[in-house]
């Protein structure tokens, strides 16, 4: 596994954890503006982490295919 793939996995993990944390903050009572911001930022960060993990997996598989 190359350094580029490892870095992509690390960034994907950070984005996914940050997105999940923002979505978990919605369990506490918040004002409407905070709910909107946490929901939008959380979903975007979580989605970015998932897509980056998919891309890292594809890059890893393409680099090891003979």
N, C-alpha and C positions, 0 to 999 in steps of 0.2 A: 504494500500500500504506500503510495507516494505522500509526500508532505502536503501537496495541494489538497488531496482527498481528506487527509486528517484535519487540516485547517477548516475545510468545508464542513466536516462533521462537527467540529468544535463550535463553529459559528452557528450551525443549525441547532445545536443543543442549547446554546445561550439564548437564541431567539425563541425557541420553543418554551424554555423555562420562563423567560420574561413574559411571553404571551399568556402562558398558563397562570402565572402569578397575577397578572392584571385581570384575568377573568375570575380568579378566585377572590379578588377584592370586591367583586360585585355581590358577594354574599353578605357584606355589611351594608347597613342603610347608607345611601349616598344621595346627593342631590341629583337632579336630572342631567345637569351638565357633566358631572363626574361619571355617571352611568354611561352616558354617550361616549365620552373620551375613553374610559376603560374598556368598553365593549369594542369600539372601533380599533383602538391600538392593540388590544389583546388579540383580537381575531386576525389582524394583519400580521402581527409578530409571529403568532402560532402558524399561520399559513406560510409565511416566509421560511420559517424553520423546517416545516414539512417538505416544501418544494426544494429547499437547498439540500436536505437529506436525500431526497429522490435523485437530485442531480449528482450528488457525490457518489451515490451508489451506481448510477449509470456510468459516470466517469471511471470509477474503479473497475467495473465489469468490462468496459470497452478497452481499458488499458491492459487487462489480463487475458483477453480473448486472443487465441493464437491466430 
